[in-house]
Amino acid sequence: MISANDKRKLAAARLSLIVGSMLTASKFVAWQMTGSSAVLSDAAESIINVFAAAFAYFAIRVSAMPADENHPYGHGKVEFFSAGFEGALIVGAALVIMAAAIPALITPPEITKLGWGMAITGGAALVNAVLGLHLIRVGKESKSLAIEADGVHLMTDVATSAGVIASLIAVGFTGLNIIDPIIAVILAINILISGYKLVRTSVGKLLDEADDDVLTEIVNTLNAARKPGDLQPHQLRARRAGSNLNIDFHIFMPRFWELTRIHNRSDELEAALKESIQEDLEAIIHIDPCQPRHCSACNLEDCEIRSSEPTNCELWDTSIIRSTGIHPEFDQ
């Protein structure tokens, strides 16, 4: 059964696909009317919007599938692949635009019907701006990189359209048609940079690159939920698969506690993380038995084996909690 969060993502992707198709058609009409290389670059980027939105819709449907025997972590990572695919398409579009614009530097095109070109391009930019901001908001709230990437791409398209309008105005005032392909080359470079950033983000997510914001929020939550008997967490890791977040870490607890008490405390920590971060979260918590060296950081009142008084119960150190390395003070 598709969750409310996935339904929201699908609706956003569907809206992007429908609106993108309509705007792409309008921009090609504007190009046919004006003959502008800059308008053509804007139209070409819009084609990428349509392909990307279609792939994002497909990716979100796949990511909504439940975990199974072959995919125990679910199918969420397909959204990262979708974002990378969109980035690659953007890079390809930028290269095509540049290949078309460079010859026009030698033989500038004849620009006509500037008013119609600016009106159509401006209207499309306004619609893209509204849609792009909507997609970015939905992507952030639903933890969907595919939707957020689509929104960021649309905002890049808005910047491209603004450049196109500036180009047409400049040509109209100066009569210098060569301004048009120059602007087109500049726009292509901007699009290329945008595509590279998107590919870079996607690859990082696919390789489980550390997310500093998420890890910091986890550490802050653990500190806020800390109770007597919770000792130094360490070897914290987090990996995201679409809107699903998997967390695992070690934590020391009193070695004389019964298994049921340890299990209950572990469940409480997981519940605190879910409440603080998101609902689609699974935490695997490995419990280590405390050692005498932990007494100085333990304020448990009914400790049966205390060897020294607590003198250091400050907030847990973020750098050590986040470390995945081996620390002799923990692992001996």
Residue, then its C-alpha position, 0 to 999 in steps of 0.5 A: m500500500i502506498s503511503a501518504n508521503d509517497k502519494r504526495k511525491l507521486a502527485a508532485a512528479r505528475l504535476s511536474l511532468i504535465v506542466g513541463s510538457m506544456l512549457t516545452a511546447s510553448k518554448f519551441v513555438a517561441w524559438q520558431m518565431t524568433g530564431s534565437s539561439a538563446v531561446l533554443s537553449d531554453a527550449a532544449e533544457s525544457i525537454i530535459n525537464v520532461f524526460a527527468a520528470a518522467f523518470a522521477y515519477f517512475a523512480i518514486r513508484v519503484s521507491a514506494m515498493p516495500a522491502d523484500e527478500n532481495h531488497p531488505y533496505g527497500h527500493g528508496k535508492v532508486e531516487f538517487f539514481s533518478a537525480g543522477f540521471e537528471g544531472a547527466l541529462i542536464v550536462g548533455a543538454a548543456l553540451v548540445i546547446m554549446a555546440a549549436a551556439i558556437p557556430a552562431l558566433i561566427t554567423p549570428p542568426e536573424i532575430t525576429k518577433l522579439g516581443w512574442g519571444m520575451a512574452i512566452t519565455g517570461g510566462a514560462a519562467l513564472v510558471n517554472a518558478v512557482l512549480g520549482l519552489h513547490l517541488i523543492r518544498v515537497g522534496k525537502e519535506s518528504k526526504s525525496l532527492a528525486i523531487e528536490a532535484d527536479g525542483v532545483h532543475l526548474m529553478t535553473d531553467v528560470a535563470t536560463s529564461a531570465g538570461v534569454i529575456a535579457s538577450l532578446i532585450a539587448v538585441g532589440f536595443t543594440g541590433l547586435n545579433i551576436i549578443d544572442p549566441i554569446i548569451a546562449v554559451i553563457l547559459a550553457i555553462n551555467i546549465l553544465i555547472s548545475g548538472y555537475k552538482l546534481v550528479r555529484t550529489s547523487v553519486g554521494k548519496l549512492l555511496d552513502e556519503a556522510d550527511d553532516d546535518v543528519l548525523t548532528e541531529i542524531v547526536n543532539t537527539l541522543n544527548a537530549a534523550r540521555k538518561p542515567g545508565d546511558l554511557q558513551p555512544h560511538q561508531l555512529r553511522a547513517r545511510r539513507a535510501g530515499s525517504n528511509l533512514n537507517i541508523d546504527f551505533h554502539i552504546f555502553m550500558p551498565r553490565f549488571w542490567e537485565l536483558t529486558r531492561i537493556h532492550n527496553r532502553s534501546d527501544e526508548l532511544e529508537a523511539a526518541l530518534k523517530e520522533s525527532i527525525q522522521e517516521d521512516l527510520e530504523a535504528i540498530i543499537h549495539i549494547d556494550p557492557c560498561q567498564p570501570r573506566h566509565c564510572s567517571a561519566c556515569n550518574l546512575e544512582d543505584c550502581e552496584i559496581r561503581s569504582s569511582e564517583p562521577t566527575n565528567c557527565e557533560l554532553w557526549d562528544t560529537s566527533i567520537i560519537r560519529s566516528t566509525g573507527i576503533h577507539p581503544e578507550f571504548d573497545q578494549 
